[in-house]
Amino acid sequence: MKPSDPASLLPNLPQGSSVLIIRLRSLGDTVLLTPALSALHAWRPDLRLSVLLEPAFAQILEGNPAVAETLVLRGSLETVLAMRRRKFAVAYNQHAGPRSALLTAACGAPLRVCWHNRQYRFAYNVEVPPFDIFFQRSYGHTVENDMIQFYGTGLPQGPIPASRVYPQPDAVAAIAQQLAARGIAPGKPYAVLRPGASSSDKRWPVEHFAWLARWLREEKGIATVVNLGPGDQEIAAATRQALAPEDVLLDSLDLRHLVALLADTRLFVGNDSGPTHIASALQRPVVVIFGASNSTHWAPWQTRHRLIHHTGAQSSILTVTREEVRDACDSLLAEARGAIPEI
């Protein structure tokens, strides 16, 4: 089965059809899928949207009103059987890697969508144009690229929504209790600093984060919470050594509690990583420091932010100075309270 006009696919789906969206791999990618989910749900709330995610990221869609069901990737056979039981009318592969292609081919949906000329084309019978052809420009944001699959199959084009994640009340209460036990009472402003990232060329030095924490605390009266994730073992010891006794360290929070922590932060400062996109999806002010990754593709989406990225042959994240990040924080804090930074 293949529609003669891909743009007729979504408009012609029967009421209440089940739609599968496969989004494997990273946390940031999952968060940046949420604008497409919101747009599709707003246009056709009758469709039942299911999203297949890696187990580590399944919690990030909790409470999302656009998502009827989150499927968790298990063993291949178990996952295929779970997909086939749901009798999806259409499947969208938002990852396009080898495993996701095989899952798409085996999911049982008669319509299977991906971008044109991706690997493993046998898995798909509906292709949409790549970014440069669809938008008539050579580069753009990851969110825009995600939208192409839905625009190309009939979702009306319009303003793209913000990304969204939803703090859960029990997690919010638990985080408030943890912060209060460490001296940050309810209502007291705090900033969250996230020095981790997936590779060393995307990490601003931990001693710079510690310096920034002292500046926020001493000059701005904002408590600082430094957060490390399960993938940050490489910098955990150095981070603990660099922090002052007044800094609060919270590490290894699950996603529900990380969302709760970021939901009320006055400011988030971090490298290009999944938590940066969570803070953006919570509409928190974000300062993001870029190293090796592409800042055009991965910039914060639709939230107040400052982006610091040195380019050029001799540039790296290590050339970003403390003063640049401090000034970005100062500017963003002033903007948030409707003031002009003091000079």
C-alpha positions as CSV (number, residue, x, y, z in Angstrom):
1,M,0.0,0.0,0.0
2,K,1.4,3.4,-1.0
3,P,-0.5,6.7,-1.5
4,S,-0.2,8.2,-4.9
5,D,0.2,11.6,-3.2
6,P,2.1,11.5,0.1
7,A,0.4,14.8,1.1
8,S,-2.9,13.0,1.2
9,L,-1.8,10.4,3.8
10,L,-2.7,12.1,7.0
11,P,-5.8,13.9,5.8
12,N,-7.2,10.6,4.6
13,L,-6.6,8.5,7.7
14,P,-9.8,7.3,9.2
15,Q,-11.0,8.8,12.5
16,G,-9.2,7.3,15.5
17,S,-6.4,5.8,13.5
18,S,-3.3,4.7,15.4
19,V,0.0,6.3,14.4
20,L,3.5,5.0,15.4
21,I,6.4,7.4,15.7
22,I,9.9,5.7,16.2
23,R,12.5,7.9,17.9
24,L,15.5,6.0,19.1
25,R,18.7,7.2,20.6
26,S,19.2,10.5,22.4
27,L,17.4,12.4,25.1
28,G,17.7,15.7,23.2
29,D,16.2,14.2,20.0
30,T,13.3,12.9,22.0
31,V,12.6,16.3,23.6
32,L,12.9,18.0,20.2
33,L,10.3,15.6,18.7
34,T,7.6,17.2,21.0
35,P,6.8,20.2,18.8
36,A,5.8,17.8,15.9
37,L,3.7,15.8,18.3
38,S,2.0,18.9,19.5
39,A,1.3,20.2,16.0
40,L,-0.1,16.8,14.8
41,H,-2.3,16.5,17.9
42,A,-3.6,20.0,17.7
43,W,-4.6,19.5,14.0
44,R,-6.1,16.0,14.4
45,P,-6.7,15.2,18.1
46,D,-8.6,12.1,17.0
47,L,-5.4,10.3,16.0
48,R,-3.9,8.0,18.6
49,L,-0.1,8.8,18.7
50,S,2.3,6.1,20.0
51,V,6.0,6.8,20.4
52,L,8.6,4.1,20.5
53,L,11.6,5.2,22.7
54,E,14.7,3.8,24.2
55,P,14.1,2.6,27.8
56,A,16.4,5.3,29.3
57,F,14.2,8.1,27.8
58,A,10.7,6.7,28.2
59,Q,9.8,9.0,31.1
60,I,10.3,12.2,29.2
61,L,6.9,12.0,27.5
62,E,5.0,11.4,30.8
63,G,2.0,13.7,31.0
64,N,2.3,14.8,27.3
65,P,-1.4,15.3,26.2
66,A,-0.4,14.6,22.5
67,V,0.9,11.1,23.3
68,A,-1.6,8.3,23.8
69,E,1.1,5.7,24.6
70,T,4.8,5.4,25.0
71,L,6.2,2.1,23.8
72,V,9.6,1.1,25.3
73,L,12.2,-0.7,23.1
74,R,12.8,-4.2,24.5
75,G,14.1,-7.2,22.6
76,S,13.5,-7.0,18.9
77,L,10.9,-9.8,18.8
78,E,9.0,-8.5,21.9
79,T,8.9,-5.0,20.4
80,V,7.8,-6.2,17.0
81,L,4.9,-8.2,18.5
82,A,3.9,-5.2,20.7
83,M,3.8,-3.0,17.6
84,R,1.9,-5.5,15.5
85,R,-0.8,-5.9,18.2
86,R,-1.7,-2.2,17.9
87,K,-2.4,-2.4,14.2
88,F,-0.9,1.0,13.3
89,A,-2.2,2.7,10.2
90,V,1.1,4.5,9.5
91,A,4.6,4.5,11.0
92,Y,7.1,7.4,11.0
93,N,10.8,6.7,11.4
94,Q,12.3,9.8,13.0
95,H,15.6,8.1,13.5
96,A,16.4,6.4,10.2
97,G,19.2,4.2,11.6
98,P,19.6,0.4,10.9
99,R,17.7,-0.9,13.9
100,S,14.8,1.6,13.5
101,A,14.6,0.8,9.8
102,L,14.2,-2.9,10.6
103,L,11.6,-2.1,13.3
104,T,9.7,0.1,10.8
105,A,9.7,-2.7,8.2
106,A,8.4,-5.2,10.7
107,C,5.9,-3.1,12.6
108,G,3.0,-4.2,10.5
109,A,1.9,-0.7,9.4
110,P,0.8,-0.6,5.7
111,L,2.3,3.0,5.4
112,R,5.9,3.6,6.5
113,V,7.4,7.0,6.2
114,C,11.0,8.4,6.1
115,W,13.0,11.0,4.4
116,H,14.0,10.4,0.8
117,N,17.2,8.6,0.0
118,R,17.9,7.4,3.5
119,Q,19.6,4.0,4.1
120,Y,17.5,0.9,4.1
121,R,14.9,2.2,1.7
122,F,13.3,-1.2,1.6
123,A,11.7,-0.4,5.0
124,Y,9.7,2.5,3.6
125,N,7.0,3.0,1.0
126,V,6.4,6.7,1.6
127,E,9.3,9.1,1.2
128,V,9.3,12.8,1.9
129,P,11.9,15.4,0.6
130,P,15.1,16.0,2.6
131,F,15.6,19.3,4.4
132,D,17.3,21.3,1.6
133,I,14.7,20.4,-1.0
134,F,11.7,20.9,1.3
135,F,12.7,24.2,2.8
136,Q,14.8,25.4,-0.1
137,R,17.8,26.2,2.2
138,S,20.8,24.2,3.1
139,Y,20.5,24.0,6.9
140,G,18.2,24.5,9.8
141,H,17.1,23.3,13.2
142,T,16.5,19.6,14.1
143,V,12.9,20.5,15.0
144,E,12.3,21.7,11.4
145,N,13.8,18.5,10.0
146,D,11.5,16.4,12.2
147,M,8.5,18.4,11.0
148,I,9.1,17.5,7.3
149,Q,7.8,14.0,7.7
150,F,4.5,15.3,8.9
151,Y,4.3,18.3,6.5
152,G,5.2,16.0,3.6
153,T,2.3,13.7,4.5
154,G,-0.4,16.4,4.9
155,L,0.0,18.3,8.1
156,P,-0.8,21.9,7.3
157,Q,2.3,24.1,7.6
158,G,2.2,26.8,10.2
159,P,4.1,28.2,13.2
160,I,6.0,25.3,14.9
161,P,5.1,24.9,18.6
162,A,7.6,25.1,21.4
163,S,9.0,21.8,22.8
164,R,7.2,20.7,25.9
165,V,7.8,18.4,28.9
166,Y,5.5,18.1,31.9
167,P,6.7,18.0,35.5
168,Q,4.7,15.5,37.6
169,P,3.5,16.6,41.0
170,D,5.0,13.8,43.0
171,A,8.4,14.4,41.5
172,V,8.1,18.2,42.1
173,A,7.3,17.5,45.8
174,A,10.3,15.1,46.1
175,I,12.7,17.6,44.6
176,A,11.4,20.4,46.8
177,Q,12.1,18.2,49.8
178,Q,15.6,17.4,48.6
179,L,16.4,21.1,48.0
180,A,15.0,22.2,51.3
181,A,17.2,19.6,53.1
182,R,20.2,21.2,51.4
183,G,19.3,24.8,52.4
184,I,17.2,25.9,49.4
185,A,13.8,26.6,50.8
186,P,10.7,26.8,48.6
187,G,10.6,30.1,46.8
188,K,14.3,30.7,47.1
189,P,15.8,31.2,43.6
190,Y,18.3,28.7,42.3
191,A,20.3,28.1,39.1
192,V,21.0,24.7,37.7
193,L,24.5,24.1,36.2
194,R,25.1,20.9,34.1
195,P,28.8,20.4,33.3
196,G,28.3,17.0,31.6
197,A,28.0,16.2,27.9
198,S,28.4,13.1,25.7
199,S,32.1,13.7,24.8
200,S,35.0,15.8,26.1
201,D,35.0,18.2,23.1
202,K,31.5,19.2,24.1
203,R,32.3,19.9,27.8
204,W,33.3,23.3,29.2
205,P,35.7,22.8,32.1
206,V,34.2,21.9,35.4
207,E,36.4,24.5,37.2
208,H,34.7,27.2,35.1
209,F,31.3,25.9,36.2
210,A,32.4,26.1,39.8
211,W,33.7,29.7,39.3
212,L,30.3,30.6,37.8
213,A,28.5,29.0,40.7
214,R,30.3,31.2,43.1
215,W,29.6,34.3,41.0
216,L,25.9,33.5,40.9
217,R,25.8,32.9,44.6
218,E,27.9,35.9,45.8
219,E,27.0,38.5,43.2
220,K,23.4,37.6,42.3
221,G,22.1,35.9,45.4
222,I,21.1,32.8,43.5
223,A,21.8,29.4,45.0
224,T,23.5,26.9,42.7
225,V,22.6,23.3,42.0
226,V,25.1,21.3,40.0
227,N,23.6,18.3,38.3
228,L,25.4,15.3,37.0
229,G,23.8,12.4,35.1
230,P,24.5,8.7,34.9
231,G,26.9,9.3,31.9
232,D,29.1,11.8,33.8
233,Q,31.3,9.4,35.7
234,E,34.4,10.8,33.9
235,I,34.0,14.2,35.4
236,A,32.2,13.3,38.7
237,A,35.3,13.4,40.9
238,A,36.7,16.6,39.4
239,T,33.3,18.3,39.8
240,R,33.0,17.4,43.5
241,Q,36.5,18.6,44.1
242,A,35.9,22.0,42.3
243,L,32.6,22.8,44.1
244,A,32.4,25.1,47.1
245,P,30.7,23.7,50.3
246,E,27.8,26.0,49.6
247,D,27.0,24.4,46.2
248,V,24.4,21.7,46.0
249,L,25.3,18.6,44.0
250,L,22.4,16.4,42.8
251,D,23.5,13.5,40.7
252,S,21.9,10.5,39.1
253,L,18.3,11.9,39.1
254,D,15.9,9.9,37.0
255,L,14.2,11.9,34.2
256,R,11.1,12.6,36.2
257,H,13.0,14.2,39.0
258,L,15.4,16.0,36.6
259,V,12.4,17.6,34.9
260,A,11.0,18.6,38.3
261,L,14.4,20.2,39.3
262,L,14.6,22.2,36.1
263,A,10.9,23.3,36.1
264,D,11.5,26.0,38.8
265,T,15.1,27.0,38.0
266,R,15.8,30.7,37.7
267,L,18.5,29.9,35.1
268,F,20.0,26.9,33.4
269,V,23.7,26.8,32.2
270,G,25.0,23.8,30.4
271,N,26.7,22.3,27.4
272,D,24.9,21.0,24.4
273,S,23.2,18.0,26.0
274,G,19.7,16.5,26.7
275,P,19.1,18.4,29.9
276,T,19.7,21.7,28.0
277,H,16.7,20.8,25.8
278,I,14.6,19.8,28.8
279,A,15.2,23.2,30.3
280,S,14.2,24.8,27.0
281,A,11.1,22.7,26.9
282,L,10.2,24.0,30.3
283,Q,10.6,27.5,29.0
284,R,13.4,28.3,31.4
285,P,16.1,30.9,30.5
286,V,19.1,28.9,29.1
287,V,22.7,29.7,28.5
288,V,24.2,26.9,26.4
289,I,27.9,26.5,25.6
290,F,28.7,24.7,22.4
291,G,31.8,22.8,21.4
292,A,32.0,20.2,18.7
293,S,28.2,20.0,17.9
294,N,26.3,22.1,15.4
295,S,24.7,25.1,17.2
296,T,22.4,25.8,14.3
297,H,20.9,22.2,14.5
298,W,20.9,22.0,18.3
299,A,20.2,25.5,19.6
300,P,17.5,25.9,22.4
301,W,14.1,25.9,20.7
302,Q,11.7,28.7,21.5
303,T,12.9,29.8,24.9
304,R,14.9,32.8,26.1
305,H,18.5,31.8,25.7
306,R,22.1,32.9,25.0
307,L,24.2,30.7,22.8
308,I,28.0,30.8,23.0
309,H,29.9,29.1,20.2
310,H,33.4,29.8,19.0
311,T,34.1,28.9,15.4
312,G,37.2,28.7,13.4
313,A,40.1,26.3,12.9
314,Q,41.7,27.1,16.3
315,S,38.5,27.4,18.3
316,S,37.0,24.8,20.7
317,I,34.8,24.9,23.8
318,L,38.0,25.5,25.8
319,T,38.4,28.9,24.2
320,V,35.1,30.1,25.7
321,T,35.9,32.3,28.6
322,R,34.4,32.5,32.1
323,E,33.6,36.2,31.4
324,E,31.6,35.4,28.3
325,V,29.4,32.9,30.1
326,R,29.0,35.2,33.1
327,D,28.0,38.1,30.9
328,A,25.5,35.9,29.0
329,C,24.0,34.9,32.4
330,D,23.9,38.5,33.5
331,S,22.1,39.6,30.3
332,L,19.6,36.8,30.4
333,L,18.8,37.3,34.1
334,A,18.3,41.0,33.5
335,E,16.1,40.3,30.5
336,A,14.0,37.9,32.5
337,R,13.2,40.6,35.1
338,G,12.7,43.2,32.5
339,A,15.8,45.2,33.4
340,I,18.9,46.4,31.7
341,P,22.2,44.9,32.9
342,E,24.3,47.2,35.0
343,I,27.5,48.3,33.3
